[in-house]
Amino acid sequence: VNVVEALQEFWQMKQSRGADLKNGALVVYEMVPSNSPPYVCYVTLPGGSCFGSFQFCPTKAEARRSAAKIALMNSVFNEHPSRRITDEFIEKSVSEALASFNGNREEADNPNTGIGAFRFMLESNKGKSMLEFQ
């Protein structure tokens, strides 16, 4: 499987199904300048998320494939309905944040607190995937 092609096709398919992609379905790759291994590549997805190669890459082509692989895995994973921001997801996430930071319920309702800002950001992105939110 050519993972670079598969990633591009994934985003073209999303666009053809009506996804609102501000810059179209273009997937952009950028290499970190280097004359010798390991080579590093970053890929920016149409939604703005960015992923980098995640393993030792002895060639520039391998670095590009590595970045595409992690971006494709995240893209596909975030299509699953459980990765959508829903009211239930927001309540669970805010409750977990309150428990982690020993917060109280009032903090979650106050947008001037960290947890309140977190809740506000989630609510502002209801219906989107976590990848779109990131």
C-alpha positions in Angstrom: 0.0 0.0 0.0 1.3 3.4 -0.9 0.5 5.3 2.3 1.3 8.7 0.8 -1.3 8.1 -2.0 -3.8 6.6 0.5 -3.6 9.7 2.8 -4.2 12.0 -0.2 -7.1 9.8 -1.3 -8.6 9.8 2.2 -8.8 13.6 2.3 -10.1 13.9 -1.3 -12.8 11.4 -0.4 -13.7 13.5 2.7 -13.9 16.6 0.5 -16.1 14.9 -2.1 -18.5 13.8 0.8 -18.9 17.5 1.8 -16.3 18.1 4.4 -15.6 21.8 4.9 -11.9 22.0 4.1 -10.8 25.6 3.9 -7.8 24.9 1.7 -9.2 22.0 -0.2 -7.9 18.4 0.2 -4.3 19.3 -0.2 -1.9 17.4 2.1 1.4 19.3 2.5 4.8 17.7 3.3 7.8 19.5 4.6 11.3 18.1 5.1 13.6 19.2 7.8 16.8 20.3 6.1 19.5 17.7 6.5 22.3 16.2 4.4 22.4 12.9 6.3 20.1 10.5 8.2 18.0 10.5 10.1 15.6 12.4 7.9 12.5 14.1 9.4 9.3 15.0 7.5 6.2 16.7 8.7 2.8 16.4 7.0 0.1 19.0 7.5 -3.5 17.8 6.9 -6.2 20.0 5.3 -7.8 20.6 8.7 -4.5 22.0 10.0 -3.3 19.1 12.1 0.4 18.3 11.8 2.3 15.0 12.2 5.9 14.1 12.0 7.9 11.0 11.0 8.0 8.8 14.1 10.9 6.4 13.4 14.6 6.5 12.3 14.4 7.3 8.6 17.5 6.5 6.5 16.0 8.2 3.4 13.8 11.2 2.7 11.2 9.0 1.0 11.1 6.8 4.1 10.6 9.9 6.3 7.7 11.0 4.1 6.1 7.6 4.3 6.5 7.6 8.1 4.8 10.9 8.5 2.0 9.9 6.1 1.5 6.6 8.0 0.9 8.4 11.4 -1.3 11.0 9.8 -3.4 8.4 8.0 -3.8 6.3 11.2 -5.0 9.4 13.1 -7.3 10.5 10.2 -9.0 7.1 10.0 -9.2 6.7 13.8 -10.8 10.1 14.2 -13.6 9.2 11.8 -15.0 6.7 14.3 -18.2 8.0 16.0 -16.7 7.7 19.4 -14.2 10.4 18.5 -16.9 13.0 17.8 -17.4 15.7 20.3 -20.9 15.2 21.7 -22.6 16.3 24.9 -21.8 12.9 26.5 -18.1 13.3 25.4 -17.9 16.8 26.9 -19.4 15.7 30.2 -17.1 12.7 30.5 -14.0 14.8 29.5 -14.8 17.6 31.9 -15.5 15.2 34.8 -12.1 13.5 34.1 -10.4 16.9 34.1 -12.1 17.9 37.4 -11.0 14.6 39.0 -7.4 14.9 37.7 -7.0 18.4 39.1 -9.2 18.1 42.2 -11.5 20.8 40.8 -15.0 21.6 41.7 -18.1 21.8 39.6 -18.2 25.6 39.6 -14.8 25.7 37.8 -16.3 23.8 34.9 -18.9 26.4 34.5 -16.5 29.4 34.7 -14.8 30.1 31.4 -12.1 32.1 33.3 -10.7 28.8 34.8 -8.7 26.3 32.9 -11.3 23.6 33.1 -14.1 26.1 32.2 -12.1 27.2 29.1 -11.6 23.5 28.2 -15.4 23.0 28.4 -16.1 26.1 26.4 -13.7 25.0 23.7 -15.2 21.5 23.5 -18.8 23.0 23.3 -17.7 25.4 20.6 -16.6 22.4 18.5 -19.5 20.1 19.1 -20.1 17.7 16.2 -16.4 17.8 15.1 -13.9 15.0 15.5 -11.1 15.3 17.9 -8.7 15.6 15.0 -10.7 18.6 13.7 -10.7 20.0 17.3 -6.9 19.7 17.6 
